[in-house]
Amino acid sequence: MRADRVQQRVLGPGRSVTVEVPATSANVGPGFDCFGLALDWRERVNLAVIDDGYRIEVSGEGAAELPRDETHLIIRAVLVGLADLGVRAPGLWLGCRNTIPHGRGLGSSSAAIVAGLLAAAGLAEVPAIPEWLLGHANAIEGHPDNVAAAIYGGFVLAYEGRAGVTVAQGQIHPSIGAALFIPNTSVATEVARGLLPEMVPHVEAAANSARAALLVHALASEPDLLYDASCDWLHQGYRETAMPRSYELMKSLRGQGHAAMISGAGPSVLVLGTRTDLAVLQDQQVAGFSLRLSEIGAGASIIDAGIIDAGDVSGPADQTVMETPRAGASLEAPTRSGQLRRPASQTSQVTKTHI
């Protein structure tokens, strides 16, 4: 996908793209730095080319702490993608409302990276090749599980093959859904990874390998095995000190027979099971945690690309996917609100492209 051009093509002001990306859960119990799961919880991101500079309008989760220049993670990913494609934008406008909480093990940074790279392909009007997205996203993120799930959707197994990092798509039994217990406190991924030992006992590694293999089977065809299949010896126990309340909740849920695990680097707790299994959790109140039920989600997609009036972009008040008012439910069909306003003469036909 790399453009072998000496001269970069310059995008004209007014070119725009809108993409959607899912929240994700990495590791999925025993699949440390390998397994990833896309959730039916999507964010919408709007990008447009402007005359110069960077105009970033962000609201929602973490908005106060996010940079408003080219160091914003979405903008960084856009610039990486455009440079690789031999394309340059004189300036960029970004509009989004963040709904995925930061530092909770739900793939917020991966969503930002994949959104930026996918938007770069949309702005450059080239196909969004999943392998290209994965290569760049993995280089930026440093590990492939979350970004792979965000790109491909569903359940993925990311691994280093002969041609580099690649993905095998796992199967999901149609009865399986997810529940997320999301704490009101965060844990930095770097802190959580820093607690992991250099070596683990051979017997534990062997046990973990067996459960990882069993999990692939359980997700595909035998959900009753999810409880046994979700045991882990590589990361969760070592991270207990960084998230004691989450670890206690995970053990409590497992004590009730639920396939509970730490989501990614934590501290959110993921529970997998049939919808019947998960329905009993709706009435479970846990202090300091909110509950969200979710289906398994699709991968990132370009939902709109075209030309707009470059001077007519909307404000930050209500960008992207709006949360549904139903507490504890997964997102329904996303509602567009506050998007780039198009003059009638320049309205492009909406296109939705799954990758």
C-alpha positions in Angstrom: 0.0 0.0 0.0 3.0 2.3 0.3 3.3 4.9 -2.4 6.6 5.0 -4.2 6.3 8.6 -5.2 9.1 11.2 -4.8 6.6 14.0 -4.7 3.8 13.9 -2.1 0.3 14.4 -3.3 -1.3 17.3 -1.4 -4.9 16.9 -0.4 -7.2 19.9 -1.0 -9.1 21.5 1.9 -12.6 20.2 2.2 -11.8 16.5 1.8 -13.4 14.6 4.7 -13.9 11.2 6.2 -16.0 9.7 9.0 -15.0 6.4 10.6 -16.3 4.1 13.3 -14.1 2.0 15.6 -15.1 -0.5 18.4 -14.0 -0.7 22.0 -12.0 -3.9 22.5 -10.9 -6.3 25.3 -7.5 -7.9 25.0 -6.0 -11.1 26.5 -9.4 -12.6 27.1 -8.1 -14.6 30.1 -5.2 -16.9 29.0 -4.5 -15.3 25.6 -2.0 -12.7 26.8 -0.8 -10.4 24.0 -2.6 -12.6 21.5 -6.3 -12.8 21.9 -8.6 -9.8 21.3 -12.3 -9.3 21.3 -14.3 -6.4 19.6 -17.3 -5.1 21.5 -20.5 -3.7 20.2 -19.6 -0.3 21.5 -18.5 2.1 18.8 -17.1 5.6 18.5 -17.4 7.8 15.5 -14.5 10.1 14.5 -14.7 12.9 11.9 -11.6 14.2 10.0 -11.4 16.9 7.4 -8.6 18.6 5.6 -8.3 22.4 6.3 -6.0 25.1 5.0 -3.3 24.8 7.7 -2.6 23.8 11.3 -4.6 21.5 13.5 -8.1 22.2 14.8 -9.1 19.6 17.4 -12.5 19.6 19.0 -12.9 16.7 21.5 -15.5 16.2 24.2 -16.4 13.3 26.5 -14.0 10.8 28.2 -10.6 12.3 29.0 -11.2 15.4 26.9 -9.6 17.8 29.4 -6.3 15.9 29.4 -6.0 15.3 25.7 -3.6 17.4 23.6 -5.0 19.8 21.0 -2.1 19.6 18.5 -0.4 17.0 16.3 0.5 14.9 19.4 -3.1 13.8 19.7 -3.0 10.1 19.1 -5.6 10.1 16.3 -3.7 12.9 14.5 -0.4 11.1 15.0 -1.9 7.9 13.4 -3.4 10.0 10.5 0.0 11.5 9.8 1.8 8.1 9.9 -0.8 6.7 7.4 -0.7 9.7 5.1 3.1 9.7 5.0 3.2 6.1 4.1 0.7 6.7 1.3 2.7 9.5 -0.2 0.0 12.1 0.7 0.2 15.3 2.7 -2.6 17.4 4.3 -1.9 21.1 4.7 -4.0 21.0 7.9 -6.5 18.8 9.7 -9.7 19.2 11.7 -10.7 16.4 14.1 -14.0 16.2 15.8 -15.1 13.4 18.2 -16.9 12.7 21.4 -15.1 10.0 23.4 -17.2 7.4 25.0 -14.6 4.7 25.7 -13.1 5.5 29.1 -9.3 5.8 29.2 -7.1 3.6 31.3 -9.8 0.9 31.9 -8.6 -1.9 29.6 -11.1 -1.3 26.9 -8.9 -0.4 24.0 -9.3 3.4 23.9 -5.8 4.0 22.6 -6.1 1.2 20.0 -9.4 2.7 18.9 -7.7 6.1 18.4 -4.8 4.5 16.4 -7.0 2.5 14.1 -9.4 5.4 13.6 -6.5 7.6 12.5 -5.0 5.1 10.1 -8.4 4.2 8.6 -9.2 7.9 8.2 -5.8 8.4 6.4 -6.8 5.7 3.9 -10.2 7.4 3.5 -8.7 10.8 2.9 -6.2 9.4 0.5 -9.0 7.6 -1.4 -7.2 4.2 -1.3 -8.5 0.8 -0.1 -8.2 0.2 3.7 -6.2 -3.0 3.5 -6.4 -4.7 6.9 -2.8 -6.0 6.8 -1.6 -2.4 6.2 -3.6 -1.1 9.1 -2.4 -3.9 11.4 1.3 -3.3 10.6 1.2 0.4 11.3 -1.2 0.1 14.3 1.0 -2.6 15.9 4.1 -0.4 15.4 2.4 2.5 17.1 0.7 0.5 19.9 3.5 -2.0 20.6 1.4 -5.1 20.8 -1.3 -6.4 18.4 -4.2 -7.9 20.3 -6.4 -4.8 20.8 -5.6 -3.1 17.5 -6.2 -6.4 15.6 -9.7 -6.8 17.3 -10.5 -3.2 16.4 -9.5 -3.8 12.7 -11.0 -7.2 12.1 -13.8 -7.3 14.6 -15.1 -10.4 16.5 -12.6 -12.7 18.2 -9.0 -12.6 16.8 -5.7 -14.4 17.5 -2.8 -12.1 16.6 0.7 -13.7 16.3 4.1 -13.2 14.8 4.3 -15.3 11.6 6.8 -15.6 8.8 5.5 -12.4 7.2 5.3 -10.5 10.4 2.3 -9.9 12.7 -0.8 -11.5 11.3 -4.3 -12.5 12.4 -6.4 -15.6 12.5 -10.1 -14.9 12.9 -11.7 -17.1 15.6 -15.3 -18.1 15.6 -17.9 -17.0 18.2 -20.9 -19.1 19.1 -24.1 -17.0 18.4 -25.3 -17.3 22.0 -22.3 -15.6 23.5 -22.3 -12.0 24.7 -20.2 -10.0 27.2 -20.7 -8.0 30.4 -18.3 -5.3 31.5 -17.8 -4.1 35.0 -16.1 -0.7 34.5 -14.5 0.9 37.6 -14.4 4.7 38.2 -10.6 4.6 38.6 -8.0 3.9 35.9 -4.7 2.0 35.7 -2.0 2.9 33.2 -1.1 0.1 30.9 2.6 0.8 31.5 2.1 0.3 35.2 0.2 -3.0 34.7 2.8 -4.3 32.3 5.6 -3.4 34.7 4.3 -5.8 37.3 4.8 -8.8 35.1 7.8 -11.1 35.8 10.5 -11.9 33.3 9.9 -15.6 33.7 7.0 -17.9 34.9 7.2 -21.5 36.1 7.0 -24.1 33.3 4.0 -25.8 34.8 2.0 -22.6 34.8 3.0 -21.8 31.2 1.8 -25.3 30.2 -1.5 -24.9 32.1 -2.0 -21.5 30.4 -1.4 -23.0 27.0 -4.0 -25.7 27.6 -6.6 -23.1 28.7 -5.9 -20.8 25.7 -6.5 -23.7 23.3 -9.7 -24.6 25.2 -10.9 -21.0 25.1 -10.8 -21.0 21.3 -13.0 -24.1 21.3 -15.4 -22.8 23.9 -16.0 -19.5 22.2 -16.6 -21.3 18.9 -18.9 -24.2 19.8 -19.1 -25.0 23.6 -20.0 -22.0 25.7 -20.4 -24.2 28.8 -16.6 -24.5 28.9 -16.0 -20.8 29.1 -15.5 -20.9 32.9 -12.7 -23.4 32.8 -11.3 -22.0 29.6 -10.9 -18.5 31.0 -8.3 -19.4 33.7 -5.0 -17.6 33.4 -1.6 -17.9 35.0 0.4 -15.3 33.0 -0.8 -11.9 34.0 -3.9 -11.4 36.2 -2.4 -12.6 39.5 0.7 -10.5 39.1 -1.3 -7.4 38.6 -3.5 -7.8 41.7 -1.7 -5.1 43.6 -2.5 -2.5 40.9 -6.2 -3.3 40.9 -7.2 -5.0 44.1 -10.9 -4.2 43.9 -11.1 -5.5 40.3 -9.3 -8.6 41.3 -11.6 -9.2 44.2 -14.6 -8.6 42.0 -13.3 -11.1 39.4 -12.8 -13.8 42.1 -16.3 -13.1 43.4 -17.9 -13.5 40.0 -15.9 -16.6 39.3 -17.1 -17.9 42.7 -20.6 -17.5 41.3 -19.7 -19.6 38.3 -19.2 -16.8 35.8 -16.3 -16.7 33.3 -14.9 -13.5 34.6 -11.5 -12.1 33.8 -9.5 -8.8 33.8 -10.1 -6.9 30.6 -6.8 -6.1 28.9 -4.5 -4.4 31.3 -7.4 -3.7 33.6 -9.0 -2.6 35.7 -12.3 -3.4 34.0 -13.7 -6.9 34.5 -15.0 -8.8 31.5 -17.5 -11.6 31.8 -18.2 -13.9 28.9 -21.2 -16.2 28.7 -24.5 -16.8 27.0 -27.1 -14.0 27.1 -29.1 -16.1 29.6 -26.0 -16.4 31.9 -25.3 -12.7 31.7 -28.9 -11.6 32.3 -28.6 -12.4 36.0 -25.8 -9.8 36.3 -28.1 -6.9 35.4 -29.3 -6.6 39.0 -25.9 -6.9 40.5 -24.8 -3.7 42.1 -21.0 -3.3 42.7 -19.8 -0.1 44.5 -17.4 1.9 42.3 -18.3 -0.1 39.1 -20.8 0.5 36.3 -22.2 -2.4 34.4 -22.5 -2.5 30.6 -23.9 -5.4 28.6 -22.5 -5.9 25.1 -22.7 -8.0 22.0 -19.6 -9.1 20.2 -18.8 -6.2 17.8 -17.7 -5.7 14.2 -14.4 -4.2 13.0 -13.7 -0.6 12.1 -15.3 0.9 9.1 -15.4 4.0 6.9 -19.0 5.2 6.9 -18.7 8.5 5.0 -16.1 10.2 2.7 -16.5 13.1 0.4 -16.0 16.9 -0.1 -17.3 19.6 2.2 -16.9 23.3 2.6 -13.6 23.5 4.4 -14.7 26.5 6.4 -17.9 25.0 7.6 -17.2 22.5 10.3 -19.3 21.8 13.4 -18.4 22.4 17.0 -17.4 20.0 19.7 -20.6 19.9 21.6 -22.0 16.6 20.4 -19.7 14.9 18.0 -19.9 11.2 17.0 -21.8 8.3 18.5 -24.4 9.4 21.2 -24.9 7.1 24.1 -28.4 5.5 24.3 -30.3 6.3 27.5 -30.9 2.7 28.4 -28.5 2.0 31.3 -26.5 -1.1 31.1 -27.2 -1.7 27.4 -24.9 -1.9 24.5 -25.0 0.9 21.9 -27.9 0.7 19.5 -27.7 2.0 15.9 -25.3 5.0 16.3 -26.9 8.5 15.8 -25.0 11.1 13.9 -25.0 14.4 15.6 -22.9 17.6 15.0 -21.1 16.2 12.0 -19.5 18.2 9.2 -22.2 20.3 7.6 -22.3 20.0 3.9 -23.7 22.5 1.5 -26.5 20.9 -0.6 -24.5 21.2 -3.8 -21.5 19.4 -2.3 -23.2 16.6 -0.4 -21.5 13.3 -1.1 -23.3 9.9 -1.1 -22.8 8.1 2.2 -20.8 5.0 1.8 -20.1 2.4 4.5 -17.1 0.2 4.0 -16.2 -2.7 6.4 -12.6 -3.9 6.3 
